[in-house]
Amino acid sequence: MKATKREIFDEQYRVLAVESQSLTIQGVRSGQVLTIVNQTPGVALSPAEYPPGKLIELSDPTNRPVS
């Protein structure tokens, strides 16, 4: 079963691990594990911001208003 691109935004995720430049999460319903790589140099991810076990949702960057 292949997920559509939109389905990743319709799921809640639990933080599994955080490193300075990556975040590993697992879908609560699907069980799918994703690793998100930080593309912003000089801005590190931290366990204080993303503690293991925290529930998060992903937002679709294509739905941002154009300035």
N, C-alpha and C positions, 0 to 999 in steps of 0.2 A: 504494500500500500504506500503510495507516494503522496506526501503532503504538498499542498499548494503553497505558494509563497505567502498568501494571506493568512493561512492557518497558524503560522507561528505567532501572529499578533492576537489570536483569539485564545491564547493559552496563558496560564499562570506558570511561573517557573520558580523552582527552589534553588538558591545559590548552593553549589557544591564546593567550589574553591575560587579563591581570588588571588591573583598575582598582580604585580605592578602594571602589566600590559595585557592581561587577559582575565576573563571571567568565565567560569564553567558553571552551567546551569542545567537543570533537568525539568522537563515538562511534568506538571502534576498529573494531568490526564494521560498524556501520551507516553511518558517515560523517556522521551527523546532527549538525549544529551547534546548540548550545543556548547561550543567555546566561542566566545565573543572576543575579538582582538581589538584593543584600544588603538585607534588611528590618530589620536591626538598626542603628538610628541610633547613631553614636558608635563603632562597631566597623568599622574599615576592613579590607578584604582587602589582602594584600600579596604582592608577587612572591617574597618570602622564604618565605612559607607555601605559595604556589601558583606555583612557577616554571614558565615555559613548557616544555612537553614532559613534565611530571609526569603520571603515570597516577593517576587517582582513580576512586572508585566513589561513586554516590549512594545514600543511605539513605532509606527510606520513613518519613516522619515519622508516619504513621498506625500504625506498628508499635511506637511507643514505649510503655513501660509507663506506666500512669496512676498518679500519686502521690497 
